């Protein structure tokens, strides 16, 4: 399962970098309509957050000194993904973006 968490984390971080750097670039060149975060919408941002949360939660559980079994690590990874989506919705509500 570590490979699944690692792939999820890498894809999520790439998506996060695209949203952040693409938004900054679109703002700097004067084309805010080309902002990847705006084009993705709330669902796209939530998907990126879920990927990062799932990967981080799974990797943290797998390499925990408590030595969880893989089903427990999977449950913790899913909980982290859900909490990441909740955080994304909260952040969007606070910033209006």
N, C-alpha and C positions, 0 to 999 in steps of 0.2 A: 504494500500500500504506500510505502514511502515514495515510490516512483509516481504514483497518481497524485500525491500531495505536491511533489516537486513540480510536476508538469502544470498542475493547476496554479501553483504559486508563480511560476515563470510567466504563464500566459496572462495572469491577472496583473502582474507588475508591468509587463509590456503594455497592456491596455491602460494601466494607470499612467504610465509615462506618456503614451500617445494622447490621452485626455489632457494632461497637464501641459506638456510641451506644445501640443497642437493648439490648445486654447491660448497660450501665451503668444504663439506665432501668429495666429489669426487676429488677435487683438493688436499686435504690433504692426502688422501690415495694413490694418484698417478694414479687414473683412471679418467682422464678428459672426457673420452668417456661416462661415466655414469652420467654426469652432466644433471639434469632434464631440465635445461634451454636450453641446446643444443638439447636434445631429443624432446622437445616440439616445437622448431623452432620459427619462427617469429609469426606464427598464434597463437600458444599456449600462447606465452608471451602477445600478443595483447588481447587474450581472458581473461587472468588473469587481465590485466590492465583495460579492459572494465568492468569486474565484480566489481573491486574495485572502479572504477570511478562511475559506476551506483549506487552502494550502498552508497558511500560517497555523491554524488550529491543529491540523493533522500532523504537521511536522513537529509542533510543540508537544503534542501528545505522544508521538512515536519516540521522541528523544527525551522524554521526561525521565527523571531518575526514579519515578514511581513504577516504571516498567508495566504500563497498561497493556492489556491484550488488544489485538487489532480491532475487534468489534467496539471496544470502549473508545479507542482512538478515533474510529470512524464516527461514532456518535458525537464525540467532542468536536470533531471537524465540522460536522453538520450544524451543531449548535453555534460554532464560531461563524459559519457562513450566514446563518439566520441573524445573528447579532450584527454582523457586518452590513447586511441589507437594512436592518433597522437603523443603524448609524448613518447610512447613506441617505435614507429618507429623512432622518432628523436634520442632517447637515443641509440638505436641499431646502427643507422647510425654513431653516434659520437664515440661509443666505439668499434664498429666492432664485437660485441658479439651478 
